[in-house]
Every structure is written in C-alpha cells, then in structure tokens.
Amino acid sequence: MFGFLWSLFFFVIAIGILVAVHEWGHFWVARRCGVKVERFSIGFGKALWRRKDALGTEYVIAAIPLGGYVKMLDERVDHVADEDLPHAFNRQSVGKRIAIIAAGPVVNFLFAILALTCMYMLGVDSVKPIIGKVTPSSIAAKAELQPQSQIVAIGQTEVNDWQSVNLELISHIGAKQLAITVQPEGSNSRQLKTLKIEDWAFDPDKQSAMASLGFTPFMPKVSTTIALVAENSAAERANIEQGDKIIALDGTPVQDWEPIVSYIAARAGEDVTIRVQRKADTIDLSVTLASREVDGIVSGYLGVVPQREAWPESYRFTQQYDPFNALVQGSVKTWRLMTLSVEMIGKLFTGDMSVKNLSGPISIAQGAGASAGYGLVQFLSFLALISVSLGIINLLPLPVLDGGHLLYFIIELLTGKAVPEKVQEVGFKIGGSLLFLLMSIAIMNDITRL
C-alpha cells in the first residue's frame, strides 16, 4: 500500500510539473502576442484552488491531475465583445498562432535541458559499461563479444555508461546489424564487433535489450553473507540474522550464492539445515522453507538478500560538470532523447516495434516512484525523459494535439486560406479516436504488466 501511495504521490508531482511547464509555454507566448488568456488550468474537473490576476486570467488547480489547458479568448468558441476582438486568438496572424501553439512542446524540450543540466551539476554516479557474462550461442557470442570488455561506442555514438548503451541498442531495433566498439580489459586498443540482429527477439517486458542480445553488465560478485532478512520470512523464523555467512546446506559446504539459490528453490516447504558462521561461532539452524509461485512455477523461498562485494574503484566514476559544461551535456542528452523518441514512433508505424511496448499512466507512475526512491538526480532524469516524450507526442500531426493545430496553420500559411471548419471538425474526430485508441492500448499494456 505504501508503494502505491508513494508512486501516486510522485506521479502527481511529475505530471503537475510537466503540464505546468507545457501550458506555461502556451500562456507566456500568448501574452506576448497580445492574446487574452481567460484560464490557466493544471488538471481537469472540479477546481480545488483558483484565483484571478489583474489582467483577468483565472489560475486553477483541478481535481484530475492528468493534463491541463490554457483557455484563450477565441470567437470560434465564445462570443467576444467588439473591444476584445484584437485580443482574440483567432484574430492573430498565422505566424503568431503557430508561435503560441509551438511554445508548449518547445518549453518541454527546454525544461528537459534544464533538468539534465541540474542533474549533471549535482553529479551522476555511474559505472563503466563493462560486459559481465556472455550467453553461449547468443547473438553476442557469435559476434565474439568477450567478458570484461568495455563498450565504448554503439554504431557511431560514443557511450560511457549503461543508460547510454541501452538507449543506443534500442535505437537499432529493426536493423539488420549492430556495430559495437569494445576495449578489451588491460588494452588501449579498440575492436569493432558486428552483431547480426535480423532475428533479434526483444521483449522489454521480459528482459533488457542487452540480455536479449546475450550479454549482461558486470556486477560485483554476490557473497554468501546475509545483508537483509525479510520480515515474517522463513529465515526470520529460523533466527537467521543480518551478517550471518551461509557455509553449508544439509551438511554440504557452499562457497557461492548460486548453488544456495538452486538448492532452496528445489525444496519448497521442506526442512533444511543451514549452517552459518556468526562472528566467531558456527551455528546449525533448522529452517522450514516457504514457497512462492512465479509464472506458474512453485519454488522454495528463504527470505534473505545477500551482500555484494564492492565495485572496483576503476569501474566507477561520477559525471559532474561546471554550469557551462553541464548545460552542454544536458543539451546533447536532450537532443538524443528527442531523436530517439522520433525514431521509436517511426518504428511503431513500420512494425519494427510492437504497440505492446507503449506505456501509459500506470507505468509513468511506477517510474516516478522508482526514480524518486533513488534520489533527486534520478528523478530529474525521469522528468527530462517524460518532458521530451510529452513534447514529441504533442507534435504528432493529430488534430487534437498541438501538432494537428500546427499542421492546419502551416497549410494556411502556404495556401493563404484557413482550413475549412468542417474539415477541421472531421480531423478532430479522427484524431480524437486515434488518440483514444493509443491511450487504451497503453493502459491495457500497463494493466497486463502489473
């Protein structure tokens, strides 16, 4: 329950910030163009808070935090007094109307740059993209990727952390081959590896892009020492304590964590004697294992988390910059997120990506809660990603979105004539239906992932 409330809280915070940023773009440019703004609303439905400023604009925070809007004076919507006609949106030049509508997505991109700039000024703790394991007979194995090699480039793009690697891998979905440049351990030379990915089967709901290609990131070795004991677990009932080191199971010595996991998983509900080393003492503890079902498979469950060895210092680094260089890095990262978003939308239309990969508000809420749990730096990164996505989606040429309005205005700019209102109304209906369909698919995808 706490996890749900945590995610919901940060979902509201994230959406509130991003909607406010987007609508403020429309609002600010509309004011500069002489258009009267009647209402600036964050959220829909019943107003929870409202006030008016000296220029007559009503500011509202509403009950349903799933969007917002800026209501401008427009004689196509309401009657406008003669003295206010110069301040009506529809009476502005087509250039001003384009500027007002485009301002929302543009400010989303500028906000992403700001968020990432702040993130890089605070400092991002990262690890080098060094390959841990390579699955035999996998795509990566056939390309002769080797463990302990550091990935330094995907295609033509230099990468320095796993997030960058993941983004660049995803951008190659639908391609026939993938070029990965690596630097072997202890070497200063680079090697180019070409992965044949015509048959690459990538399902983001089941595994990462890296795992689907057949390699995983290096992780410090898991020890047999207990870092955490879950409440009300079999381990707690057997008096296993944090800091205990498992040295034997039913009299058989163990030195690695994987054999412990396999042994316990195969004995759901059974009694097992676990020998632990507790400080200077060796203790035998009798444990009645619990059971749990995952994907229809019942396995034994102890209820402990092991300690990991420390990261090698040479593998860790912090990306932290002065304000100017942080701005440069934030701008570069924002541009890559923008281009990648456009590429992914294109892959949806070409069929290289499935609509099953679309995410809706539930996934966004989970992402907001998870990123906030890791701290401010990760939450800023999440806000930047969603802000870019919001800006790109709003630029799609669907009449109910900013991009649809821009399409009509560009046609008017080129032809010298406004698109007939009947044509616009048909476009709004078609665009609304398509948007509703996409949102329905995204929400259904969210539900199936729960």
Secondary structure, 3 states (H helix, E strand, C coil): CHHHHHHHHHHHHHHHHHHHHHHHHHHHHHHHCCCCEEEEEEEEEEEEEEEECCCCCEEEEEEEEEEEEEEECCCCCCCCCHHHHHHCHHHCCHHHHHHHHHHHHHHHHHHHHHHHHHHHHHCEEEECCEEEEECCCCHHHHCCCCCCCEEEEECCEECCCHHHHHHHHHCCCCCCEEEEEEECCCCCCCEEEEEECCCCCCCCCCCCHHHHHCEEECCCCEEEEEEEECCCCHHHHCCCCCCCEEEEECCEECCCHHHHHHHHHCCCCCEEEEEEEECCEEEEEEEECEEEEECCEEEEECCEEEEECCCCHHHEEEECCCHHHHHHHHHHHHHHHHHHHHHHHHHHHHCCCCHHHCCCHHHHHHHHHHHHHHCHHHHHHHHHHHHHHHHHHHCCCCCCCHHHHHHHHHHHHHHCCCCCHHHHHHHHHHHHHHHHHHHHHHHHHHHHHC
